[in-house]
């Protein structure tokens, strides 16, 4: 089992970070938290 896990390709950390930030942005927008949404948008622009 461990060897199978080691053989699987793990996503790039930058891809994971981008997905996390995109999901966070959507949550903040849904909750109408504009300040936080703006901060996440700025971070995404730099990733």
Chimera marker file (.cmm) of the C-alpha trace (Angstrom):
<marker_set name="trace">
<marker id="1" x="0.000" y="0.000" z="0.000" r="1" g="1" b="0" radius="0.5"/>
<marker id="2" x="2.764" y="2.446" z="0.888" r="1" g="1" b="0" radius="0.5"/>
<marker id="3" x="4.606" y="1.802" z="-2.357" r="1" g="1" b="0" radius="0.5"/>
<marker id="4" x="1.401" y="2.491" z="-4.280" r="1" g="1" b="0" radius="0.5"/>
<marker id="5" x="1.052" y="5.815" z="-2.486" r="1" g="1" b="0" radius="0.5"/>
<marker id="6" x="4.668" y="6.695" z="-3.210" r="1" g="1" b="0" radius="0.5"/>
<marker id="7" x="4.209" y="5.970" z="-6.911" r="1" g="1" b="0" radius="0.5"/>
<marker id="8" x="1.225" y="8.301" z="-7.206" r="1" g="1" b="0" radius="0.5"/>
<marker id="9" x="2.130" y="11.771" z="-8.411" r="1" g="1" b="0" radius="0.5"/>
<marker id="10" x="1.381" y="14.432" z="-5.854" r="1" g="1" b="0" radius="0.5"/>
<marker id="11" x="0.073" y="17.773" z="-7.118" r="1" g="1" b="0" radius="0.5"/>
<marker id="12" x="2.443" y="20.707" z="-7.141" r="1" g="1" b="0" radius="0.5"/>
<marker id="13" x="2.271" y="22.846" z="-3.995" r="1" g="1" b="0" radius="0.5"/>
<marker id="14" x="1.520" y="25.941" z="-6.058" r="1" g="1" b="0" radius="0.5"/>
<marker id="15" x="-1.493" y="24.193" z="-7.604" r="1" g="1" b="0" radius="0.5"/>
<marker id="16" x="-2.743" y="23.205" z="-4.147" r="1" g="1" b="0" radius="0.5"/>
<marker id="17" x="-2.278" y="26.762" z="-2.870" r="1" g="1" b="0" radius="0.5"/>
<marker id="18" x="-4.124" y="28.199" z="-5.868" r="1" g="1" b="0" radius="0.5"/>
<marker id="19" x="-7.041" y="25.799" z="-5.379" r="1" g="1" b="0" radius="0.5"/>
<marker id="20" x="-7.216" y="26.628" z="-1.664" r="1" g="1" b="0" radius="0.5"/>
<marker id="21" x="-7.151" y="30.366" z="-2.310" r="1" g="1" b="0" radius="0.5"/>
<marker id="22" x="-9.759" y="30.097" z="-5.066" r="1" g="1" b="0" radius="0.5"/>
<marker id="23" x="-12.072" y="28.161" z="-2.753" r="1" g="1" b="0" radius="0.5"/>
<marker id="24" x="-11.451" y="30.659" z="0.052" r="1" g="1" b="0" radius="0.5"/>
<marker id="25" x="-12.261" y="33.534" z="-2.286" r="1" g="1" b="0" radius="0.5"/>
<marker id="26" x="-15.558" y="31.910" z="-3.246" r="1" g="1" b="0" radius="0.5"/>
<marker id="27" x="-16.485" y="31.366" z="0.408" r="1" g="1" b="0" radius="0.5"/>
<marker id="28" x="-15.663" y="34.969" z="1.324" r="1" g="1" b="0" radius="0.5"/>
<marker id="29" x="-17.703" y="36.257" z="-1.624" r="1" g="1" b="0" radius="0.5"/>
<marker id="30" x="-20.630" y="34.008" z="-0.695" r="1" g="1" b="0" radius="0.5"/>
<marker id="31" x="-20.506" y="35.322" z="2.879" r="1" g="1" b="0" radius="0.5"/>
<marker id="32" x="-20.201" y="38.903" z="1.571" r="1" g="1" b="0" radius="0.5"/>
<marker id="33" x="-16.839" y="39.404" z="3.263" r="1" g="1" b="0" radius="0.5"/>
<marker id="34" x="-15.488" y="41.894" z="0.744" r="1" g="1" b="0" radius="0.5"/>
<marker id="35" x="-12.339" y="42.880" z="2.653" r="1" g="1" b="0" radius="0.5"/>
<marker id="36" x="-11.185" y="39.265" z="2.908" r="1" g="1" b="0" radius="0.5"/>
<marker id="37" x="-12.214" y="38.561" z="-0.689" r="1" g="1" b="0" radius="0.5"/>
<marker id="38" x="-10.113" y="41.524" z="-1.819" r="1" g="1" b="0" radius="0.5"/>
<marker id="39" x="-7.102" y="40.256" z="0.116" r="1" g="1" b="0" radius="0.5"/>
<marker id="40" x="-7.417" y="36.793" z="-1.436" r="1" g="1" b="0" radius="0.5"/>
<marker id="41" x="-7.790" y="38.308" z="-4.907" r="1" g="1" b="0" radius="0.5"/>
<marker id="42" x="-4.539" y="40.214" z="-4.394" r="1" g="1" b="0" radius="0.5"/>
<marker id="43" x="-2.760" y="37.039" z="-3.244" r="1" g="1" b="0" radius="0.5"/>
<marker id="44" x="-4.095" y="35.095" z="-6.233" r="1" g="1" b="0" radius="0.5"/>
<marker id="45" x="-2.734" y="37.799" z="-8.510" r="1" g="1" b="0" radius="0.5"/>
<marker id="46" x="0.736" y="37.109" z="-7.135" r="1" g="1" b="0" radius="0.5"/>
<marker id="47" x="0.600" y="33.296" z="-7.321" r="1" g="1" b="0" radius="0.5"/>
<link id1="1" id2="2" r="1" g="1" b="0" radius="0.2"/>
<link id1="2" id2="3" r="1" g="1" b="0" radius="0.2"/>
<link id1="3" id2="4" r="1" g="1" b="0" radius="0.2"/>
<link id1="4" id2="5" r="1" g="1" b="0" radius="0.2"/>
<link id1="5" id2="6" r="1" g="1" b="0" radius="0.2"/>
<link id1="6" id2="7" r="1" g="1" b="0" radius="0.2"/>
<link id1="7" id2="8" r="1" g="1" b="0" radius="0.2"/>
<link id1="8" id2="9" r="1" g="1" b="0" radius="0.2"/>
<link id1="9" id2="10" r="1" g="1" b="0" radius="0.2"/>
<link id1="10" id2="11" r="1" g="1" b="0" radius="0.2"/>
<link id1="11" id2="12" r="1" g="1" b="0" radius="0.2"/>
<link id1="12" id2="13" r="1" g="1" b="0" radius="0.2"/>
<link id1="13" id2="14" r="1" g="1" b="0" radius="0.2"/>
<link id1="14" id2="15" r="1" g="1" b="0" radius="0.2"/>
<link id1="15" id2="16" r="1" g="1" b="0" radius="0.2"/>
<link id1="16" id2="17" r="1" g="1" b="0" radius="0.2"/>
<link id1="17" id2="18" r="1" g="1" b="0" radius="0.2"/>
<link id1="18" id2="19" r="1" g="1" b="0" radius="0.2"/>
<link id1="19" id2="20" r="1" g="1" b="0" radius="0.2"/>
<link id1="20" id2="21" r="1" g="1" b="0" radius="0.2"/>
<link id1="21" id2="22" r="1" g="1" b="0" radius="0.2"/>
<link id1="22" id2="23" r="1" g="1" b="0" radius="0.2"/>
<link id1="23" id2="24" r="1" g="1" b="0" radius="0.2"/>
<link id1="24" id2="25" r="1" g="1" b="0" radius="0.2"/>
<link id1="25" id2="26" r="1" g="1" b="0" radius="0.2"/>
<link id1="26" id2="27" r="1" g="1" b="0" radius="0.2"/>
<link id1="27" id2="28" r="1" g="1" b="0" radius="0.2"/>
<link id1="28" id2="29" r="1" g="1" b="0" radius="0.2"/>
<link id1="29" id2="30" r="1" g="1" b="0" radius="0.2"/>
<link id1="30" id2="31" r="1" g="1" b="0" radius="0.2"/>
<link id1="31" id2="32" r="1" g="1" b="0" radius="0.2"/>
<link id1="32" id2="33" r="1" g="1" b="0" radius="0.2"/>
<link id1="33" id2="34" r="1" g="1" b="0" radius="0.2"/>
<link id1="34" id2="35" r="1" g="1" b="0" radius="0.2"/>
<link id1="35" id2="36" r="1" g="1" b="0" radius="0.2"/>
<link id1="36" id2="37" r="1" g="1" b="0" radius="0.2"/>
<link id1="37" id2="38" r="1" g="1" b="0" radius="0.2"/>
<link id1="38" id2="39" r="1" g="1" b="0" radius="0.2"/>
<link id1="39" id2="40" r="1" g="1" b="0" radius="0.2"/>
<link id1="40" id2="41" r="1" g="1" b="0" radius="0.2"/>
<link id1="41" id2="42" r="1" g="1" b="0" radius="0.2"/>
<link id1="42" id2="43" r="1" g="1" b="0" radius="0.2"/>
<link id1="43" id2="44" r="1" g="1" b="0" radius="0.2"/>
<link id1="44" id2="45" r="1" g="1" b="0" radius="0.2"/>
<link id1="45" id2="46" r="1" g="1" b="0" radius="0.2"/>
<link id1="46" id2="47" r="1" g="1" b="0" radius="0.2"/>
</marker_set>
